[in-house]
Amino acid sequence: MHLHAHDAKAGSGNDFLVPKGQAWFAFAMTFGLMLFDYIDRQVIVSLFPYLKAEWSLSDKQLGGLVSVISIVVAAAGLPVALLADRFSRVKSIVVMATTWSLASISCMFAGNYSQLFAARAVVGLGEAGYGSVGAALIASLFPARMRSALMGAFFAAASVGSVLGVLIGGVVAARWGWKAAFGVVGVPGLVLALMYLAVRDYKTVALTPELTKATRSASDLLGHVAKALTRSRTLLWACLGAAMQLIAVSAVWSWLPSFLNRVHGVAPDMAAKQAALVVLAGAFGAFAWGVLVDGAGKGRGHVKLALVAGLCVLTTVLFCTAFGLMPSGQGQFMVILLGGFVMTCTVGPIAAVTFDVVHPGVRSTGAAVLSLFQNLLGLALGPFIAGVLSDLWGLQTALAVVPMFSLLAAAFFLVARSSYDADRAAVNHVHVDAATGPRPKLTQAHA
């Protein structure tokens, strides 16, 4: 699979694939579901104090309740995205949203850790591939010149959803118990899932013989993805860099409420509200950095990668200073807040860089490759590593150490920038059209 190429039409940077109103409706609906994707994921972190007290759980076990979703998303994301690419992105998203919403509701009936862990795994199964398929849909409906900003805005929904999940979980648990929180956040996703059927899809793109063979089964796809990663240094190093940055992001998001509760002595519901401010700063950061990097890079991916690398270094400096050198207090929290704004710098630009080097016929699948790295090596590891280090050294020390992974992210992005131009220029010939009927139809690629 050339996980390469941009399309001639959308890639020109000037045209919407569908009327603007339909494109923005698709964006709004996709953003809304991404919001509830992360509300359902992150509601658990504000419930950690209650779960720890009721079931005597270790920090490693608590971290596992976050990590299991990312592990399942990583394992199932590629097959789900492959099916969506070849059949229907819209219908696939409807099924995914319905599944994760029902699974989230089921968490309120868990009677022990094992049952809750299993229910959280099913939440991950429903969410598998959603970010990839949703991002591919947006990237195809809008002009390529808007991709970094749109991807930043789309993935900012993850931050906003995390904020709402933490806030809702803290408030509901304080009033009605931790189990009620899962029921409150699960229902709205079901409503949005049904509304999503009105979103306009794009036609399934005909593949080259090589791509057709590679997408016949999950095993063939995995083998071809491995070859594609070997051929495309940009894709490989960008994926690795994105994963390393998300180790820091997911660790801070997952453990900041507990840090404020244990170290600062803040009540669990208030700790959730303060931590939500940091996650909200990340939402603004994801969009702001997407716009700024788009403007500064002006279509030059190697410049975007260099800028993002510098922001990753800044992430390390801010968090290591806050957690490792500063005393508890308002000053420390302000530096943490600034770090929250900077640390989401990768989500828009790196998604855009990935789409620049992915064949439109497997755009969801290409995004799933990025998602695989982000979830398995980033989002899954961050909460777990921080939990293990917290059990060994204490939570504050753990949060001072984990952000050093951002330095690795910076190094990987600098390696990726050296091959971006060549990888993008290698394939520049595939056309994408909007779907006109309820079922996507094939449109032939042309040179």
Phi, psi and omega in degrees: 000118166291102169281066191217168163088148170242158186278155184291327184277295179295329181292345178292340176086004187243337192245141167278144180286329179232169175307145187304321180299319179291323179296316181289329174296316177299318178298315182298317180292320180292320175300316181299318179290324175299323177302310182284336170306310184275337170300313181292327177291310194266354178303333184295329189291329177283351179264356181308312181301323180289317179293320180297319181288319186283321185246005178055051183273149173278166177295327177298318178294319178297316177300327179296331179291336174273315186294328185299326179296315181294325178296314180293319177301317180295319183289321186261350187299317182295310178300320180296315180295324178299314178298318180296318180298323186269344183239280182208123176291318184295310181295324178297319179295321178300315179296317181298313183297320178297318181295311184289330179292315178297321180294322178296318177299323182294339180298334182290347180260004180293135180255352179203177184298317182299318180294319179293320179300316181294318179296321178295327177296322179291326173304315178297323179297319177293323183278350182301125177086349185296310181301320181292313183291317179297317179296320179297320178298313180297314182299331182274331182278335184254161177297148181298330182295344182260004193295313183300315180296316181292320177294322176298317179293318180298311182283347170296335176301331177296318179291314180297318177297322177295320176302309182295322178299315179295315181296310182297316180300315180296316183290313182295317181297323180294331184262319188235003180099156188292331182293326181298331183300322181293323178292321182296321185273346186276329187292315184302328179298327178295320180295314180296327180300317179292320180294334184293343179297342180275357182285142179279131179264175170245156184296140175297130186272130177296143185256163171289162178305323180296316180291322179300315178296320184290335184259016180286331180209165180296322182292318177298320181295315180299319178296321181286325176300318178300319178294320181296321178294326178291321181285320185259099179295327179299310181299314183298308186286329176294320178296317179296318179296317179299320179296316181297320179295323182286343171298314179294315182299309184292327178295314180294314180301318187283326190251353181297318176302318179292323177299314180295325179289315185279315187274318182267350180072025181277138178300149185307318182290323177287325177298322178297319180293318180293318178296327179298328177298322180292318179292323177296322175300324176295325177297313177297321180297318181302316179288314184298315180291327176299315179293313183294318180291323175302313182294318181288323181282325179049050178086355180265099185299326182293330176289318178302316182295322178294319179295317180295323177301317178297322178291328176295320176298318179298324177302313180299313182300314184294312184286321177296324177293313184295310185275334186260335187239336186265144175287159178298141180154186184296322179298317178298316182295324180295322177291321176299319179298317177295319176299322177298325178290323185278325194292341179269018184299338187274337196296316179284303183301319183287325174297319179295317178300319179298314180295331177297334184243025181241134176299130181302333180291340178230038184295318176298319181292319176298318176295329178292331174298314176299316179298322178302311178296314183298319183281312185286317184261352182243284185296326179286322185281324186305301180299323182290313179300316179297322178295317178296313179295326177295319176298328182275313192240351186103152188292321182295318178296319179301317181286343174278335184269317187302323180298349177294343175298338178295334175294321175297320178302314180301317180297318180294321179293324178293325175293318182297326185295334183288342183246356186302308185301317181292319181294321180289319182291340184295334184218120187205058191213004189258136184256141179238139176236156176285148175286144182249344181238181180292336179247130179298141178246157181284139171238133187285139172287148176221152183275000000 
